[in-house]
Each structure stands twice: as C-alpha cells, then as structure tokens.
C-alpha cells in the first residue's frame, strides 16, 4: 500500500509502506534532502506522532494507514533539554498550524517516563462509561 508524504513547498510524494520502517524513513530522508544521520519522524495531519523510530524492524504498513497523508519532521533534542524539538520538512505554513504543533508537543512529552500513566486513565474512563451504561439499563 501507499502513503503520501507532504514536504518542501507544496510537494507530495507517494511511498510504498510495504517495507521496513527503517527503509521507509531513509527513503523519505533522501527525498526531502535530509542528512542520512538525521532523525525524522512522521505525524498525521492531526499531529499524531507515529513513533516509527521505536519499531525500525517492523513493516511500515503495520503502523501506518494506507492512502493516508503524513508530514515528516526532523527530531532534535537541544542540550540541557529533555523535550524533543520537531521541525516540519515543509515550507507550507498552511499545513502547520498551532493545533498541530501543540499536538506534537503533547505527543513528544508522552515519550517521557511518566507517560506510562496515560493508558491507565483511559481504562478508568472506559470503566466509568461501562458503569454509567449499566445504570442506564437499570432505570
């Protein structure tokens, strides 16, 4: 299956996602003019990071939806900072807005050690919804 990568100045490139994540990211780096040793990550148009670098030996098609559009970002971690800095490989300001950047900051922070607590809150919400549904059936 194929995915679309937005990059440069209003450029779109199709990539075959049926390959290892490492190979896909290397191809995207080459297409976008990144340095081979640079670190990149993909995010969807809503700012949801795909965290592909954590799974370099999986097939990208297992982690990415076919026919979706993704935005590549370079990832750097400045000295003395624990938070990563994401720089879009785009020159199109219309695609990158404050909501997308805020979503990336939140996603970047979720890679910190305290991020493991987040799934627990999701489970609590599901239990609450389930108990509310049971109360609704009882009435």
VEXKOLMI-97593 format. One record per residue (C-alpha): z, x negated, y negated; chain; residue number from 1. Coordinates in steps of 0.001 Angstrom, whole numbers, plus 500000, padded with zeros to 6 digits. Layout:
BEGIN
<up = Z; east = X; north = Y; unit = A; pos = NUM>
...
END
This chain:
BEGIN
<up = 500000; east = 500000; north = 500000; unit = A; pos = 1>
<up = 499505; east = 499013; north = 496412; unit = A; pos = 2>
<up = 501733; east = 498862; north = 493348; unit = A; pos = 3>
<up = 500774; east = 498483; north = 489693; unit = A; pos = 4>
<up = 502287; east = 495744; north = 487559; unit = A; pos = 5>
<up = 502248; east = 496107; north = 483769; unit = A; pos = 6>
<up = 502062; east = 492763; north = 481985; unit = A; pos = 7>
<up = 500666; east = 490945; north = 478982; unit = A; pos = 8>
<up = 499052; east = 493040; north = 476268; unit = A; pos = 9>
<up = 498284; east = 496438; north = 477871; unit = A; pos = 10>
<up = 497220; east = 494817; north = 481161; unit = A; pos = 11>
<up = 497654; east = 496422; north = 484565; unit = A; pos = 12>
<up = 497146; east = 494629; north = 487856; unit = A; pos = 13>
<up = 497227; east = 496060; north = 491363; unit = A; pos = 14>
<up = 499154; east = 494162; north = 494019; unit = A; pos = 15>
<up = 499343; east = 494756; north = 497736; unit = A; pos = 16>
<up = 503003; east = 495368; north = 498562; unit = A; pos = 17>
<up = 502467; east = 494864; north = 502292; unit = A; pos = 18>
<up = 503626; east = 491246; north = 502169; unit = A; pos = 19>
<up = 506882; east = 489333; north = 501996; unit = A; pos = 20>
<up = 508820; east = 489757; north = 498736; unit = A; pos = 21>
<up = 508680; east = 486015; north = 498086; unit = A; pos = 22>
<up = 504864; east = 486016; north = 498315; unit = A; pos = 23>
<up = 504561; east = 489067; north = 496053; unit = A; pos = 24>
<up = 506812; east = 487587; north = 493369; unit = A; pos = 25>
<up = 504903; east = 484295; north = 493500; unit = A; pos = 26>
<up = 501603; east = 486148; north = 493059; unit = A; pos = 27>
<up = 502990; east = 488117; north = 490119; unit = A; pos = 28>
<up = 504283; east = 484895; north = 488517; unit = A; pos = 29>
<up = 500849; east = 483313; north = 488859; unit = A; pos = 30>
<up = 499083; east = 486379; north = 487435; unit = A; pos = 31>
<up = 501476; east = 486633; north = 484477; unit = A; pos = 32>
<up = 501377; east = 482911; north = 483661; unit = A; pos = 33>
<up = 504989; east = 482159; north = 484600; unit = A; pos = 34>
<up = 506157; east = 478776; north = 485711; unit = A; pos = 35>
<up = 506306; east = 478524; north = 489519; unit = A; pos = 36>
<up = 510013; east = 477672; north = 489465; unit = A; pos = 37>
<up = 510815; east = 480558; north = 487114; unit = A; pos = 38>
<up = 512801; east = 483562; north = 488317; unit = A; pos = 39>
<up = 511347; east = 487028; north = 487966; unit = A; pos = 40>
<up = 512460; east = 490487; north = 488938; unit = A; pos = 41>
<up = 510775; east = 493875; north = 488899; unit = A; pos = 42>
<up = 512033; east = 497098; north = 487375; unit = A; pos = 43>
<up = 510520; east = 500547; north = 487492; unit = A; pos = 44>
<up = 509600; east = 502341; north = 484285; unit = A; pos = 45>
<up = 513106; east = 503849; north = 484092; unit = A; pos = 46>
<up = 514726; east = 500410; north = 484035; unit = A; pos = 47>
<up = 515961; east = 500484; north = 487627; unit = A; pos = 48>
<up = 516011; east = 496883; north = 488859; unit = A; pos = 49>
<up = 514646; east = 496464; north = 492348; unit = A; pos = 50>
<up = 516691; east = 493325; north = 493184; unit = A; pos = 51>
<up = 513852; east = 491902; north = 495223; unit = A; pos = 52>
<up = 515186; east = 488344; north = 494969; unit = A; pos = 53>
<up = 518079; east = 489340; north = 497221; unit = A; pos = 54>
<up = 515623; east = 490084; north = 500058; unit = A; pos = 55>
<up = 512917; east = 487373; north = 499949; unit = A; pos = 56>
<up = 512010; east = 487688; north = 503633; unit = A; pos = 57>
<up = 511620; east = 491471; north = 503779; unit = A; pos = 58>
<up = 508298; east = 493163; north = 503219; unit = A; pos = 59>
<up = 507991; east = 494369; north = 499622; unit = A; pos = 60>
<up = 506648; east = 497686; north = 500930; unit = A; pos = 61>
<up = 510125; east = 498337; north = 502383; unit = A; pos = 62>
<up = 511697; east = 498066; north = 498918; unit = A; pos = 63>
<up = 509008; east = 499388; north = 496584; unit = A; pos = 64>
<up = 507394; east = 502797; north = 496471; unit = A; pos = 65>
<up = 503619; east = 502820; north = 496943; unit = A; pos = 66>
<up = 501481; east = 503695; north = 493912; unit = A; pos = 67>
<up = 504422; east = 503168; north = 491543; unit = A; pos = 68>
<up = 504281; east = 501128; north = 488341; unit = A; pos = 69>
<up = 506646; east = 498209; north = 487806; unit = A; pos = 70>
<up = 507438; east = 495869; north = 484934; unit = A; pos = 71>
<up = 508077; east = 492170; north = 485625; unit = A; pos = 72>
<up = 510957; east = 490415; north = 483852; unit = A; pos = 73>
<up = 511938; east = 486782; north = 483691; unit = A; pos = 74>
<up = 515595; east = 486321; north = 484503; unit = A; pos = 75>
<up = 517684; east = 483623; north = 482867; unit = A; pos = 76>
<up = 521410; east = 483024; north = 482702; unit = A; pos = 77>
<up = 522350; east = 481179; north = 479485; unit = A; pos = 78>
<up = 525047; east = 478511; north = 479657; unit = A; pos = 79>
<up = 528524; east = 479934; north = 479317; unit = A; pos = 80>
<up = 527367; east = 483481; north = 480037; unit = A; pos = 81>
<up = 527903; east = 485427; north = 483207; unit = A; pos = 82>
<up = 525362; east = 488106; north = 482256; unit = A; pos = 83>
<up = 521666; east = 487587; north = 483010; unit = A; pos = 84>
<up = 519080; east = 487901; north = 480248; unit = A; pos = 85>
<up = 515928; east = 489880; north = 481081; unit = A; pos = 86>
<up = 512735; east = 489226; north = 479149; unit = A; pos = 87>
<up = 509810; east = 491527; north = 479861; unit = A; pos = 88>
<up = 506469; east = 489915; north = 480598; unit = A; pos = 89>
<up = 504885; east = 492460; north = 478269; unit = A; pos = 90>
<up = 503646; east = 492370; north = 474719; unit = A; pos = 91>
<up = 503547; east = 496171; north = 474560; unit = A; pos = 92>
<up = 506631; east = 497353; north = 472665; unit = A; pos = 93>
<up = 505956; east = 500992; north = 473505; unit = A; pos = 94>
<up = 506855; east = 500484; north = 477167; unit = A; pos = 95>
<up = 510056; east = 498559; north = 476452; unit = A; pos = 96>
<up = 512451; east = 500791; north = 474574; unit = A; pos = 97>
<up = 516205; east = 500730; north = 474043; unit = A; pos = 98>
<up = 516868; east = 503045; north = 477013; unit = A; pos = 99>
<up = 515014; east = 500718; north = 479384; unit = A; pos = 100>
<up = 516859; east = 497662; north = 478071; unit = A; pos = 101>
<up = 520213; east = 499455; north = 478338; unit = A; pos = 102>
<up = 519419; east = 500406; north = 481940; unit = A; pos = 103>
<up = 518567; east = 496783; north = 482704; unit = A; pos = 104>
<up = 521832; east = 495571; north = 481180; unit = A; pos = 105>
<up = 523771; east = 498019; north = 483324; unit = A; pos = 106>
<up = 521839; east = 497012; north = 486420; unit = A; pos = 107>
<up = 522335; east = 493333; north = 485616; unit = A; pos = 108>
<up = 526069; east = 493884; north = 485314; unit = A; pos = 109>
<up = 526146; east = 495728; north = 488644; unit = A; pos = 110>
<up = 525359; east = 492430; north = 490379; unit = A; pos = 111>
<up = 528794; east = 491156; north = 489362; unit = A; pos = 112>
<up = 531632; east = 491001; north = 491907; unit = A; pos = 113>
<up = 533202; east = 494221; north = 490565; unit = A; pos = 114>
<up = 530035; east = 496154; north = 491295; unit = A; pos = 115>
<up = 531116; east = 496886; north = 494846; unit = A; pos = 116>
<up = 533387; east = 499621; north = 493497; unit = A; pos = 117>
<up = 530467; east = 501725; north = 492292; unit = A; pos = 118>
<up = 529403; east = 503159; north = 495661; unit = A; pos = 119>
<up = 532965; east = 504375; north = 496248; unit = A; pos = 120>
<up = 532786; east = 506544; north = 493136; unit = A; pos = 121>
<up = 529534; east = 508010; north = 494434; unit = A; pos = 122>
<up = 531280; east = 509004; north = 497660; unit = A; pos = 123>
<up = 534076; east = 510676; north = 495724; unit = A; pos = 124>
<up = 531570; east = 512724; north = 493759; unit = A; pos = 125>
<up = 529911; east = 513877; north = 496967; unit = A; pos = 126>
<up = 533255; east = 514901; north = 498456; unit = A; pos = 127>
<up = 534106; east = 516807; north = 495269; unit = A; pos = 128>
<up = 530793; east = 518610; north = 495361; unit = A; pos = 129>
<up = 531300; east = 519467; north = 499006; unit = A; pos = 130>
<up = 534797; east = 520876; north = 498428; unit = A; pos = 131>
<up = 533526; east = 522897; north = 495444; unit = A; pos = 132>
<up = 530781; east = 524304; north = 497629; unit = A; pos = 133>
<up = 533353; east = 525274; north = 500252; unit = A; pos = 134>
<up = 535443; east = 527074; north = 497616; unit = A; pos = 135>
<up = 532312; east = 528940; north = 496521; unit = A; pos = 136>
<up = 531720; east = 530145; north = 500097; unit = A; pos = 137>
<up = 535337; east = 531269; north = 500445; unit = A; pos = 138>
<up = 535113; east = 533520; north = 497363; unit = A; pos = 139>
END
